[in-house]
Amino acid sequence: MTLDEQKLHLHAGLVDFKRDFLNPETPVSCIGKGEIGGKAKGLVLIRDILYSSFNHAEFPQISVTIPSLAVLRTDVFDAFMKQNQLYDIAYSNLPDDRIAHAFQKADLPFEVLGDLRSLIEQVHSPLAIRSSSLLEDTKHEPFAGIYETKMIPNNQFDPDERFRRLVEAIKFVYASAFTKRAKDYRLVNHHEDRDEKMAVIIQEVVGKRYHNRFYPELSGVARSYNYYPVQPAKPEEGVVNLALGLGKMIVDGGVSWTYSPAHPAAEPPVRSAQELVDLTQTQFWAVNMGEPAEYDPINETEYLLLEPLTLAEKDGTLDLIASTYDPQSERLYMGCGMQGPRVLTFAPLLVANLLPLNSLIIHLLKICEQATGSPVEIEFAMTFNPHRFNLLQVRPMVIPTENIEVRESEMTGENVLVASKNVLGNGIDDNITDIVYVKQDVFKLVHSVYVAPELAQINHMMISLKRPYVLIVLGRLGTTDPWLGIPASWGQVCGARVIVEATQENVVVDLSQGSHYFHNIIAQGVKYFTLPYSSPYKVDWEWLNKQNVEEETQFLRHVTLPEPLIVKVDGKSSRGVILKSHKG
């Protein structure tokens, strides 16, 4: 047992699986004898913090906890791989679905089946089967969003059926360690495939059942450092994203409500209340407690539903999170007490303070920072009546330290390819000679779903050649909503050292801070530029189109330059500029 594991045992009571999964007093229990992985270590840290540093009496209205969980340690993964002779196919270049199907055909080690069967016989509510690899959730290489989570309804009467679905989900998570995007990500971070091992977390899904839907009324991601502060917010005051339903909406880059915890009642940066109606969350994720659409064990969303907001209103889950738009007065009114379009502003919680949610988030960020010694990101989910706040994850963040200054005078001129006052990251890159960009004269948002596979192909080639590149796209990158932008996973763009999100005329797209995607960007020092169409700064498309074309697809063009670009980002002012050459 490593020293870190010994400390975790002492502080949080890691124990062998005791077959009392639902007992809230049970320490984190483990099946197997190997490592527990990075994500599980974060959950153990949360439990330790709640026991040692959190004063529950300060928030008597809200029960703060972590959902019950058990961890399959990495020696179970080792045994699974070895007994089924899966290493050759896992390390191969076969398509992801071929590898995933091979894993589904394999058998879990006999030694763990009794404990898994015991767990499934205790629990009849949804379970999240989550990755917790050795390399996951470290400070500088978070692997956020690279591996899979699968949620299962676990509500069938037959325990054999529930057990089968649990086993399928575990093998699905195991296989996600060997997808093309995971391999490319490891390659970028100088890891061999054999460096990685997968532990698996089996955890209660937070939520309540409404008809055939199971979901929390609120999910969130909070960060103690904000790379996109909007006045009057400051970077060190942090940022929070909130959404209705499962947190997949946030971590996949969907629509959510963003605010500074230091200014929870501040007006959002929009021109009118009508604009908020147009920009609000209109769908939410839930676990499907009815019949799944079709049997598909290698599909992450096999047991999930993406439902319209109107169903949530019928479920009665909007009262504490919605406002109502009155077209006559063109104003928003807190709550659902009148007819009109609903807008998820979370005003009953953040403005009326019907529950001290924001104070709780600030307090948890503070004590997690103290425990880790660095800024942190936390994930959570909440149910109302009773009010239960569940911490789901904590991970350390990297913040800018290098002192770089970008002056206003540097952001205009013939030598400027891109400039923005809304840039994530910090530092200088001066050795990039490749640019991959969306052809703005061809691309429309209706084409978004076709761009991701093209990106993946070029990204894989660039990684193999060890050539970092600048990526320029139109619309939000990484979203699951193709009408907001390009639904590319991080593994499909992870070779880019600089990313530019530009927008087309009459397209309004929020920043993507809510996605796990951008934790990877920060941790790896990737520079990320946001350039809305309304910005005074533009991409010099005319210059780009004159450069030497190395490769071209239907929607993308890859050009090479005779000399390196200069990329400068000032993390303190959020200014950034990409210069075409060293001259000037």
Secondary structure, DSSP 8 states (H G I E B T S, - for coil): --HHHHHHHHHH--EE--S-TT-TTS--EEESSS--HHHHHHHHHHHHHHHHT--GGG-TTSEEE---EEEE-HHHHHHHHHHTT-HHHHTS---HHHHHHHHHHS---HHHHHHHHHHHHH--S-EEEEEEETTTT-SS---TTTS-EEEE----S-HHHHHHHHHHHHHHHHHGGGSHHHHHHHHHTT--GGG--EEEEEEE---EEETTEEE-SEEEEEESS-SS--TT--GGG-EEEEESSSTHHHHTT---EEE-TT-TT---S-S-HHHHHHHS--EEEEEE-S--SS--TT-TTTTEEEEEHHHHHHHT--TTT-EEEETTTTEEEESSSSSS-EE---HHHHTS-SS-HHHHHHHHHHHHHHHHTS-EEEEEEEETTTTEEEEEEEEE-----S-----GGGGSSTTEEEEES-EE--EEEEEEEEEEEE-TTT--GGGHHHHHHHHHHHHHHHHHTT--EEEEEESEES-S-TTTEE---GGGTTTEEEEEEE--TT------TTSTHHHHHHHTT-EEEEE-TTSS----HHHHTTSEEEEE-SSEEEEEEEEEEEEEEETTTTEEEEESSS--
